[in-house]
Amino acid sequence: MKALKSLVMSGREVLPIVEGGKGISVSNGESSGAWAAAGGIGTFSGVNADSYDENGRVIPQTYKGKTRKDRHEELIQFAIAGGITQAKKAYETSNGNGRIHMNVLWEMAAAERILNGVLEGAKGLINGVTCGAGMPYKVAEIAAKFGINYYPIVSSARAFRALWLRAYNKYRDGLGGVVYEDPWLAGGHNGLSNSEDPKHPEDPMPRVMALRAQMNEYGLQDTPIVMAGGVWWISDWEHWLDNPEIGPIAFQFGTRPLLTKESPISMAWKKRLTTLKKGDVFLNKFSPTGFYSSAVNNLFMQDLQDRSDRQIAYTHEAVGAHTESFQVGVVGNPVFLTSADIARAKAWIGQGFGKVLRTPDSTLIFVKPETAKQIQTDQANCMGCLSACGFSNWSQNEKGTTGRMPDPRSFCIQKTLQNISHDGDIDNSLMFSGHNAYRFGEDPFYANGFIPTVKQLVDRIATGY
């Protein structure tokens, strides 16, 4: 394989190997600091990062506020304190090597406040900020304020063009690189547009070439692109190296760092990764963000799928084929179903799915009473972790609501990610993953249950494998 060439990123020459930032305590200061110590770019997550007490134990993020807005403010303070804590840990662990980046999601609640708060409280410890899940126009201005580089995450040349023309052209010197995240293969939330088919992945090379051509138009020939999503062995991408149509290139690894000694995820989660088969990770649109996301198809995801499968459309009046009256709850006017759907509804009720919930799309879903109770409890306990949440109808706008009915087909993402990242049930929690996770079980590097240190993994990746 061609030798990997180091790149200058965030003010220092580093290996072109980047740790992907995985939210809610999955990429923390220990893992990212170790990655930087190995000569690459370590990335800790600034999404509700952990803080610790005087004994080094994680401080539970419990909420005392009576209203969503009160709990939202508590969440912001948790996030700022946790981000500063993880930045300090990463800096100490790095031993002055590599670079430390912070990853934030633009669609997380109060992204600007949290980013400003962490960068203010951790001055000199963070070298760059990566940001995706939305259109982070203001991240360039914030990065410039603190004298660090910014790395927007995009999934198309068109998205970068919009960001550049609206904001980034004013802060070109701070643009450290552009992360191209494959919207079909990356783990977590994916940037699929309405014009792209989730069932038909596209070859990333033409899309990255188009991004490079767009960047070249703006005089960014020397600005690296970071390829993210679907990267396992760099040898698979050898034809990208020294390719003038690709230009300076680095590679981001989000899934492989999960299985390291320094990775903070549970041993049960680590072991599960080694048993995954091709196809066990799938794209879905259950996330309350409204984005597609990639996750392991465990019991948690299967319940969401089953929930949506037990779904029928209704009308408020008898219209067309919707002629059969059906009572939802014990009060209020009935709705109208088709004769075929009322038969399905009666069958589901007979199977124990007797609680009927309305969705924002004029459909009904049928769930067990205990499931309905949990959904309603989770909605009531919303702490405003997103800028707008389809599940609870929270919004960080002045009204505190999206104006739409809460969607029982979704879930509380804060709750389930906190659970799984703190030794929760891996079968009944959301387990984000890249689509190449099945390769843990096929890659000889992990034979006989071997779990490498971050340094061993980075050294291995640098060989091309």
Backbone hydrogen bonds, N-H to C=O, Kabsch-Sander energy under -0.5 kcal/mol:
donor,donor_aa,acceptor,acceptor_aa,energy
7,L,14,V,-2.4
9,M,7,L,-0.8
9,M,12,R,-2.6
12,R,9,M,-1.2
14,V,7,L,-3.1
15,L,39,G,-2.7
17,I,15,L,-2.0
18,V,251,F,-2.9
19,E,41,I,-3.0
20,G,253,F,-3.0
22,K,20,G,-0.6
23,G,21,G,-0.5
24,I,47,V,-1.3
26,V,22,K,-0.7
27,S,22,K,-1.7
28,N,26,V,-0.6
32,S,28,N,-2.5
33,G,29,G,-2.1
34,A,30,E,-1.8
35,W,31,S,-1.8
36,A,32,S,-2.3
37,A,33,G,-2.4
38,A,34,A,-1.2
39,G,36,A,-2.0
40,G,35,W,-1.8
41,I,17,I,-2.1
42,G,40,G,-0.6
42,G,99,R,-2.4
44,F,101,H,-2.2
45,S,27,S,-2.8
46,G,103,N,-3.3
48,N,46,G,-1.0
53,D,57,R,-2.5
56,G,53,D,-2.1
59,I,51,S,-2.5
62,T,60,P,-1.6
71,R,67,T,-2.3
72,H,68,R,-2.6
73,E,69,K,-1.8
74,E,70,D,-1.7
75,L,71,R,-2.5
76,I,72,H,-2.0
77,Q,73,E,-1.8
78,F,74,E,-2.5
79,A,75,L,-2.6
80,I,76,I,-2.4
81,A,77,Q,-2.3
82,G,78,F,-2.7
83,G,79,A,-2.5
84,I,80,I,-2.2
85,T,81,A,-2.1
86,Q,82,G,-2.5
87,A,83,G,-2.2
88,K,84,I,-2.2
89,K,85,T,-2.0
90,A,86,Q,-2.7
91,Y,87,A,-2.4
92,E,88,K,-2.3
93,T,89,K,-2.4
94,S,90,A,-1.9
95,N,91,Y,-0.6
95,N,92,E,-0.7
96,G,91,Y,-0.6
97,N,94,S,-1.9
99,R,40,G,-1.6
101,H,42,G,-3.2
101,H,99,R,-0.5
102,M,128,G,-2.2
103,N,44,F,-2.6
104,V,130,T,-2.2
106,W,104,V,-0.5
106,W,132,G,-3.1
107,E,133,A,-0.9
108,M,105,L,-1.9
109,A,385,C,-2.7
111,A,108,M,-1.1
114,I,110,A,-2.6
115,L,111,A,-2.6
116,N,112,E,-2.6
117,G,113,R,-2.5
118,V,114,I,-2.7
119,L,115,L,-2.4
120,E,116,N,-2.1
121,G,117,G,-2.0
122,A,118,V,-1.3
123,K,120,E,-0.7
125,L,122,A,-2.1
126,I,122,A,-0.7
127,N,100,I,-3.0
128,G,100,I,-1.1
129,V,149,N,-1.9
130,T,102,M,-2.4
131,C,151,Y,-1.7
132,G,104,V,-1.2
137,Y,135,M,-2.3
139,V,136,P,-0.8
140,A,137,Y,-0.6
142,I,138,K,-2.2
143,A,139,V,-2.6
144,A,140,A,-2.3
145,K,141,E,-1.8
146,F,142,I,-1.2
146,F,143,A,-0.5
147,G,143,A,-0.5
147,G,144,A,-0.9
148,I,143,A,-2.2
149,N,127,N,-1.8
150,Y,174,G,-2.3
151,Y,129,V,-2.6
153,I,131,C,-2.7
154,V,152,P,-0.6
154,V,179,V,-3.1
160,F,156,S,-1.5
161,R,157,A,-2.5
162,A,158,R,-2.0
163,L,159,A,-2.0
164,W,160,F,-3.0
165,L,161,R,-2.6
166,R,162,A,-1.8
167,A,163,L,-2.3
168,Y,163,L,-2.2
169,N,164,W,-2.1
170,K,167,A,-1.8
171,Y,168,Y,-1.7
172,R,169,N,-0.6
174,G,171,Y,-1.0
175,L,172,R,-1.1
176,G,150,Y,-1.7
176,G,174,G,-1.1
177,G,150,Y,-0.9
178,V,224,P,-2.0
179,V,152,P,-2.6
180,Y,178,V,-0.7
180,Y,226,V,-2.4
181,E,154,V,-2.7
181,E,179,V,-0.7
182,D,180,Y,-0.6
182,D,228,A,-2.9
186,A,182,D,-1.9
188,G,294,S,-1.4
190,N,292,Y,-2.9
196,E,193,S,-1.5
200,H,197,D,-1.6
207,R,203,D,-0.8
208,V,204,P,-2.7
209,M,205,M,-2.7
210,A,206,P,-2.0
211,L,207,R,-1.8
212,R,208,V,-2.7
213,A,209,M,-2.5
214,Q,210,A,-2.1
215,M,211,L,-2.6
216,N,212,R,-2.8
217,E,213,A,-1.5
218,Y,214,Q,-0.7
218,Y,215,M,-1.0
219,G,216,N,-1.9
220,L,215,M,-2.2
223,T,220,L,-1.3
225,I,248,P,-2.3
226,V,178,V,-2.7
227,M,225,I,-0.6
227,M,250,A,-2.9
228,A,180,Y,-2.8
228,A,226,V,-0.5
229,G,252,Q,-0.5
232,W,230,G,-0.6
235,S,464,G,-2.6
236,D,233,W,-1.4
237,W,234,I,-2.0
238,E,235,S,-1.2
240,W,237,W,-2.5
241,L,237,W,-0.6
241,L,238,E,-1.3
243,N,240,W,-1.3
246,I,243,N,-1.9
247,G,243,N,-3.1
250,A,225,I,-2.5
251,F,16,P,-2.6
252,Q,227,M,-3.1
253,F,18,V,-3.2
254,G,252,Q,-0.5
258,L,255,T,-1.8
259,L,256,R,-1.3
260,T,258,L,-1.1
261,K,452,P,-2.3
270,K,266,S,-2.2
271,K,267,M,-2.7
272,R,268,A,-1.9
273,L,269,W,-1.8
274,T,270,K,-0.9
274,T,271,K,-0.5
275,T,272,R,-1.5
276,L,272,R,-0.6
276,L,273,L,-0.9
280,D,277,K,-2.4
282,F,295,A,-2.2
284,N,293,S,-2.3
290,G,287,S,-1.5
292,Y,190,N,-0.6
293,S,284,N,-2.3
294,S,188,G,-2.5
295,A,282,F,-1.6
296,V,431,M,-2.9
297,N,280,D,-3.2
298,N,296,V,-2.2
300,F,427,D,-1.9
302,Q,298,N,-2.4
303,D,299,L,-2.3
304,L,300,F,-1.5
305,Q,301,M,-2.4
306,D,302,Q,-2.8
307,R,303,D,-2.4
308,S,304,L,-2.0
309,D,305,Q,-2.1
310,R,306,D,-1.8
311,Q,309,D,-1.7
312,I,364,L,-2.0
314,Y,362,S,-2.2
315,T,336,F,-1.7
319,V,317,E,-0.7
319,V,322,H,-1.2
322,H,319,V,-2.4
323,T,321,A,-1.8
323,T,337,L,-0.7
324,E,337,L,-2.8
325,S,323,T,-0.6
326,F,335,V,-2.7
329,G,327,Q,-0.6
335,V,326,F,-2.9
336,F,315,T,-2.6
337,L,324,E,-2.9
342,I,338,T,-2.3
343,A,339,S,-1.3
344,R,340,A,-1.6
345,A,341,D,-2.7
346,K,342,I,-2.2
347,A,343,A,-1.8
348,W,344,R,-2.4
349,I,345,A,-2.3
350,G,346,K,-2.1
351,Q,347,A,-1.1
351,Q,348,W,-0.5
352,G,349,I,-1.6
353,F,348,W,-2.3
354,G,352,G,-1.4
355,K,367,V,-2.6
356,V,354,G,-0.6
357,L,355,K,-0.5
357,L,365,I,-2.4
359,T,363,T,-2.1
362,S,359,T,-1.1
364,L,312,I,-2.9
365,I,357,L,-2.5
366,F,310,R,-1.4
367,V,355,K,-2.7
367,V,365,I,-0.5
371,T,368,K,-0.5
372,A,368,K,-2.4
373,K,369,P,-2.3
374,Q,370,E,-1.8
375,I,371,T,-2.6
376,Q,372,A,-2.5
377,T,373,K,-2.1
378,D,374,Q,-2.7
379,Q,375,I,-2.3
380,A,376,Q,-2.1
381,N,377,T,-1.9
382,C,379,Q,-1.2
387,S,107,E,-3.0
389,C,394,W,-2.8
390,G,288,P,-2.7
390,G,388,A,-0.5
393,N,389,C,-1.7
396,Q,387,S,-2.4
400,G,397,N,-0.8
402,T,393,N,-2.3
407,D,390,G,-1.8
410,S,407,D,-1.5
413,I,411,F,-0.9
416,T,412,C,-1.8
417,L,413,I,-2.0
418,Q,414,Q,-2.2
419,N,415,K,-2.1
420,I,416,T,-2.4
421,S,417,L,-1.8
422,H,418,Q,-0.7
422,H,419,N,-0.9
423,D,420,I,-0.7
424,G,419,N,-1.5
432,F,430,L,-0.6
433,S,294,S,-1.5
435,H,185,L,-2.1
437,A,434,G,-1.4
438,Y,435,H,-0.5
439,R,436,N,-2.4
440,F,437,A,-1.9
441,G,438,Y,-1.0
442,E,439,R,-0.7
443,D,439,R,-2.6
446,Y,443,D,-1.8
447,A,444,P,-1.6
449,G,446,Y,-0.9
450,F,447,A,-1.2
457,L,453,T,-2.2
458,V,454,V,-2.9
459,D,455,K,-2.5
460,R,456,Q,-2.1
461,I,457,L,-2.9
462,A,458,V,-2.3
463,T,459,D,-0.7
463,T,460,R,-1.1
464,G,461,I,-2.0
465,Y,460,R,-1.3
